[in-house]
Amino acid sequence: MFILLQSDTLIVNHNETQEKQSVTDPRLAVLQASAAELKHAIKNPLAIVSGNAQLLLELAKFKELGPDIVDPIRDIEEASRRISLLVDKLAQFEDRDEQTPW
């Protein structure tokens, strides 16, 4: 499969079969085509980072470690949460535009 952008037309080639879909902005078409892949590529490793940060935070609290250890772990957890929210917004963009006819 390949995606070719020409002026305001998106051409998707599936095994010698071409479908042409008109779009208002070729850059938008590229963004929509890669949104699901990007979401998956970010969310899976992010879940590992976030889960491990939560585990480390609980462990640090249990061991009664000071803020020099706990604060950076909280920073990681907060950054993971913010990235997750951004990816969710991207997914909403993808879902909304899948319903929009091209």
C-alpha positions as CSV (number, residue, x, y, z in Angstrom):
1,M,0.0,0.0,0.0
2,F,1.2,3.5,-0.7
3,I,-0.3,7.0,-0.2
4,L,0.3,9.6,-2.9
5,L,-0.8,13.2,-2.5
6,Q,-1.5,15.2,-5.6
7,S,-2.8,18.8,-5.1
8,D,-6.1,18.2,-3.2
9,T,-6.5,14.5,-4.0
10,L,-5.4,11.5,-1.9
11,I,-4.7,8.4,-3.8
12,V,-4.5,5.2,-1.8
13,N,-3.1,2.1,-3.8
14,H,-4.1,-1.3,-2.5
15,N,-2.7,-4.1,-4.8
16,E,-3.2,-2.3,-8.1
17,T,-6.6,-0.9,-7.1
18,Q,-6.8,2.9,-6.7
19,E,-9.3,4.8,-4.7
20,K,-9.4,8.5,-5.0
21,Q,-10.7,10.6,-2.1
22,S,-10.9,14.4,-2.3
23,V,-9.6,16.2,0.8
24,T,-9.3,19.9,1.5
25,D,-5.8,19.7,2.8
26,P,-3.2,17.0,1.9
27,R,-1.4,17.5,5.2
28,L,-4.6,16.7,7.1
29,A,-4.9,13.4,5.1
30,V,-1.4,12.4,6.1
31,L,-2.1,13.2,9.7
32,Q,-5.3,11.2,9.7
33,A,-3.5,8.2,8.0
34,S,-0.8,8.1,10.7
35,A,-2.9,9.0,13.8
36,A,-3.8,5.4,14.8
37,E,-0.2,4.2,14.3
38,L,1.2,7.1,16.2
39,K,-1.3,6.5,19.1
40,H,-0.3,2.9,19.3
41,A,3.4,3.6,19.1
42,I,3.3,6.1,22.0
43,K,0.6,4.6,24.3
44,N,2.2,1.2,24.7
45,P,5.6,2.3,25.9
46,L,4.0,5.1,27.8
47,A,1.9,2.6,29.8
48,I,5.2,0.9,30.9
49,V,6.8,4.1,31.9
50,S,3.7,5.3,33.8
51,G,3.2,2.0,35.5
52,N,6.8,1.7,36.6
53,A,6.7,5.3,37.9
54,Q,3.6,4.5,40.0
55,L,5.3,1.4,41.3
56,L,8.5,3.3,42.2
57,L,6.4,6.0,43.9
58,E,4.7,3.5,46.1
59,L,8.0,1.8,46.9
60,A,9.6,5.1,47.8
61,K,6.6,6.0,50.1
62,F,6.9,2.5,51.7
63,K,10.6,2.9,52.3
64,E,9.9,6.5,53.5
65,L,12.4,8.0,51.0
66,G,12.8,11.7,50.9
67,P,11.7,14.3,48.4
68,D,15.0,14.0,46.5
69,I,13.8,10.6,45.3
70,V,10.0,11.0,45.4
71,D,9.8,14.3,43.5
72,P,11.5,13.1,40.3
73,I,9.3,10.1,40.3
74,R,6.3,12.3,40.6
75,D,7.6,14.4,37.7
76,I,7.8,11.2,35.6
77,E,4.3,10.3,36.5
78,E,3.0,13.7,35.7
79,A,4.8,14.0,32.4
80,S,3.4,10.5,31.5
81,R,-0.1,11.7,32.3
82,R,0.3,14.8,30.1
83,I,1.6,12.8,27.2
84,S,-1.3,10.4,27.5
85,L,-3.8,13.2,27.4
86,L,-2.2,14.6,24.3
87,V,-2.3,11.2,22.6
88,D,-6.0,10.9,23.6
89,K,-6.7,14.2,22.0
90,L,-5.0,13.0,18.8
91,A,-7.2,9.9,19.0
92,Q,-10.3,12.1,19.3
93,F,-9.2,14.0,16.2
94,E,-8.8,10.7,14.3
95,D,-12.2,9.4,15.5
96,R,-13.9,12.6,14.6
97,D,-12.4,12.7,11.1
98,E,-13.2,9.1,10.4
99,Q,-16.9,10.1,10.5
100,T,-16.3,13.0,8.1
101,P,-16.9,11.9,4.5
102,W,-13.9,12.8,2.2
